[in-house]
Structures are given as structure tokens and as C-alpha cells.
């Protein structure tokens, strides 16, 4: 089963205090009498979002699974990819920094699956898809995707002209993008990879494929599978792919007109074909969802 955040059915959402799973807060939300009645409905999904900070030790996982079972939940949505990292072992991406105090052999997802399945709970792997990094504090690991592939990162339209003359591999490129994102933290949570870039799509697909091949998860839960705002993904790669798609579809005279505009306006193609640009971005996001679902 694959869920995309915000488009689920049969899931009862209960807010949990940020950063940690707090079992005592659930007691008033789901009293014992209600727990007993809901357990008699086998097709009902009573799911709990479990943030990655609750997976950082075997003891934390044990407490979380025990408390979830005691309070009537039958499904755990366990966050195993928070910011382009992995809360499981030998994955495509590096081991999460939150696990640095644990031995290399500790596998949070495997531990959760074993305990939850023994307790009769289903486990869905919850992944943040396009959101890969906080801008407030960039990852320490130099093999993180934002350093390895800055060309995959979405660019806001406002910043795009400033980034055009800068080599995408230059630290200045990532630095300016991170500073802009920090300054606009009320609008954008962090740095996102683009669903338009084919290599970024292949990378995300490989993460999900590896995960479901090696772990007996009962579902995959997709979060942050979106553009952060309507004026995002104006990087040179995304616009170049759109241009390549549009060129064969228009008359030579129209191409010449847009090429003339392009000399003075880096957004000439999206602006000349605004509706096509909107549909192009939508279709690439839909294609990513479909590919992950498959």
C-alpha cells in the first residue's frame, strides 16, 4: 500500500507533540472503552505518525510500540527518511546523524518491524520525498544529496536570475540558495529536489525500491511530495527540460520569437507558454508518484 500525505482514506489522524512520541497524551484521546470497541473492527486503520526522533534507540522503539498497542493503534507510520537520510541500514543514502550514538548494527526500521509485528501492529515506512534538507542547518555528511547533486535542487523564481551565472558546483551556488531559504523560512521548510530532473527521480525511486525489497513493510507513506510553492523549480535544468519538450510542438516562427526573448529573459519559455509550463510541472510530479507506486 502506498499513501501520499494528505490524500489518505480510512486514516484517523491524531496530533502528537512535535519531535517526540508522547504516549501519555493519548490516554485522554482514546480511552480504554473506545479502544476495546475499535479493536472489533478489523478493517479499520487506526494509524499513528511516529517521528524519526522516536527511533533513535532500541528502548525508545520498545516504549513507542508498547504504548501504541496499549492505546488502540493498529498501524504505525514510521518516519525512516527525514532530510535525505536513512533510519535503516545499508540504504542508498547515508545513516541519519540522529543514530550516531548507536552501534552500526542498530537498524531502527528492522527493530520496529520485529516489535510491531510481534504485537500485531502494521508498519508503513514514512518518507519525506522532495524535501531533503533543512536550510537552517545544512547536513554535515559531505556525501549528502545537496552536495553531491546541487543541480537537482529546486530554485525559486525570485532567486533564479542571481544563480544563473554561478557554476552549480560552486559552494556559492548552494550557499545562496540556503541563505534565501533561511530568509524565507515561513514559506519554505528547506531545500527540495526537483521532480522534473530525471536523475533525481531515479534516485528517489531507488530509495523506495531498496526499502521495499529488503524490509517487510506493510505500506509506504509519501510526505512532502510536492513543490514548496507555485513559483518554484525555475532552475536552469527544469527550464531546459521544458524547452526541449516544447520545441518540437511549436512552429518555427514561434520558436524564433521565444528564442529572441530568451536572450534578455531567462524565463522566456515558461512565460510564453504559461499553461503548458503549469501542466508540465504537474505531469512530472504525477509521474513521480506513479513511478513510486509501481
N, C-alpha and C positions, 0 to 999 in steps of 0.2 A: 504494500500500500504506500502510495506517495501522496503527501499533503503539501500544498503551497500555502504558507501562512496567510490567514485572512480569508481563505476560501474552503474551509472545512465544514463538514456536516457531522452531526452526532458527537461533537466535542463540547464538553462543558468547561468553559474557561473560568478558572479561579485565580485571582491575582495573588501573587506571593511577594513577600518583601524582597526588594532588589538585592542582588548579589548572593543571597543565601536562601536555601530552602528552610522555612521555619515551620516545623510540624505543629507547634503549639497553636499557631494562628489558625490552623484548620479545624480545631476542635469545635468552635462555635459555628463554623461554616457548614459542617457536615456532622451533625450529632449522631450518636450511636443508633437511634431508632431509624434515621434516614439511611444510614449505612446498611443496616440489615435489609431494608426494603429494596434498595437499589441492587444489592447482590443477587436478587432473584431475577433480574433482567439480564440474561446472558448476552444479548446483542447490544446492550448499551455501552458506550465508550465513556468512561469517566477518567479523563486524561489530566495529567499534571505536567506542566513545564518544569524541567529541572535544569537550572543554570549550571554552567560548567564549573563554577566555584564549589558546587556540591559534589564534585567528582575527584577532588584533589587528594584523597586518601582512602584507603580501604575502610577505615572506621566511619568516615563521612558517608560513604556509599551504603554501608550497612545500616546506619541510622536512617538515611533517606528512604531506603526500600522498606524497612520495618514500619516507619511512620506512614508511608503512603498506603501500605496494606491495611494498617490499623484504621485509617480514616476513609476507607471505602473506594480508593482509586484502583482501577484495574489496568491502567496504561500509563507508562512513563515516556514523555518526550524529552530525551536526554541530549543536552547540547554537547556535541562532540567536535564541532568546528565553530569557534567563536570569531576569531580575527585572522583567518588564513593559517590556522594552526590545527593540531590534531590532539584530541583526547583519547587516542588509541595508538597502538604501536605499529611500527614499520609501515606507516602510511606514505602517501605521495608527498605530504607536507611534513614539516618538522614538528617534533614533540612540543606541546604547549609549555610556555615558561612557568605556568602555574603548577606544573608537575616536577619542577626542578629539585624539590626536597625529597622526592620519592625515588626508589631504586629503578633502574632501567627496565626491570622485569615487570613493573607495575603497569597494568593495562586497565584504565578506568572503564572502558566500554565492556571488555570481557568480564570484569568483576561485576559490573552492573547487570549484564545479561545473566550471569550464573545465579546471582542472588535473586533477581527479579523473577526469572523463570521458575526457580525453586519455590517462590512464594505465589506463583500463579499470576504474575503480572506480565503484560506485554511491554516490549521496549521498542520505541521508534527512535532512530537516530535523527537528531535535530541539527541541521547545518545552516549557518549563515552563508549564503551563496555569493552574491556580488560584493557585499561589504567585507573587506579583508584586513582593515587596519584602522585603529584609532589615529586621528591626526594629532591629538594632544601628546601622545607618547608613541613614537614610531617603534617598531619591533627591534629588538637587539640582535636577533639572528640575521646574519648577512645573506643567508640563502632564502629569506622570506620573499614572497612573490613580488612585493613592491620594489625590491632592489633588483631582483633577477629580471623582472619584466615590467619596467615602468611604462612601456609602450601600451600595456594592457589597461592602464588606469583611465577611468572616465575623467573628462575635463569639463569644467563648467564653461559655458559660453563667455561669461564675463572675463575669465582668465585666459581663454584660448589665444587671443591675439598676442598676449605677452609671452606665451610659451612657444609660439611658432618658430621664432629664430633660435631657440635654445635646443641643443642636442638632447634628445630624450634620455640618453645615457649619462648625461651630466648630472652630478649631485644637485646642481642649481635647479634643474627641472623638477625633481621630486621635492626639493626644499620649498620652492614657490607654491607648488600645489598643496603641500602640507600646511604652509602658513595661511594660504587663502582659506583652506578648510577649517583651520582653527579659528580664524576670524569670523567664520560663518557657522559656528557650531550649533546655533539654534535652528539652522535649516538642514545641515548635513552632518550625519553621525560620524563620518570618517571617510576613508579612501575606498573607492569601489572599482572593481574590474568591469570591463565592458562586455555585454552580451553580444556585441557586434564583432569583436575580434575573434577570428576562428581559432587561434591558438589558446586564447583564454577559455573559450567554450570547451575545447578539447581537454584542457587542464581540469576544469571543474567536473567534466564528465568522468575523467579518470579517477578522481577522488571518490565519487559516488560508486562507480563500478568496483573499485578496490574494496570499498567499505562493505557493500552488499555481497561481494564474493567471499570475503573472509569471515564475516560475522553473521550470526543467525538473528538478525534484527527482524522485527515484525512489521516494520514500515520505515519510510524515510520522510522527514518533516523539513520542508524547504522554507527558509526565512530570508528576508532581505533579497528576494529575487525580484529586483526592480531597479529602475533608475531613481536616484535620490531626489530628483526634481525634474520638471519639464525642460529645463534649459541645460541639461547635462548630456554628455557624450559628444562634445564638439571638438574632440582631439583630431589630429591630422589623420590617424588611421581610420577612424569611424567615417569621417567625411570622405576620405579617399575611397573607401569601400562603397559608399553610397554613390559617389561619382561614377565609379566603374559600372555599377548596376544601372545607372540612368543613361549613360552614353548611348548604348545600342537602342534605347527606347524612344529617342527623340530625333527630330530632323536635323540635318547638318547645319541649317541656318540657326536653329535654336541652340545647338552646341556652340557655334561660333559666338553667339550673343552672350552665353553664360561664361565662356572662356575669357571674353573681354572683361566681364565684370570681375572674374576671379583674380585678375591682375591687381585689382585695388580692394577687393573684398574677399577675405578668406572663407566667408560663409555664403558665397555666391550660389553654390549648388543647393544647400538646404533652403535658402531664401527663395530661389527661383522656383523650387518645387516643394513648397511647404507641406502640402498634403501628402505627397509621396514620401517626404522625409519622416513625417509622423508615422505613416504606415510601415515604413522601412524599420524604424526603431521598434515599433510594436511587434512586427513579424519576427525580428531577431530574438526578442525576449520570449515570445511564444515558442519559437523553435528550440530555445534552450530548455524550456520547461518540458516540451515534448521529448527531447533527446534524453533528459534525465529520467523522465517517466519510463521511456523504453529501456 
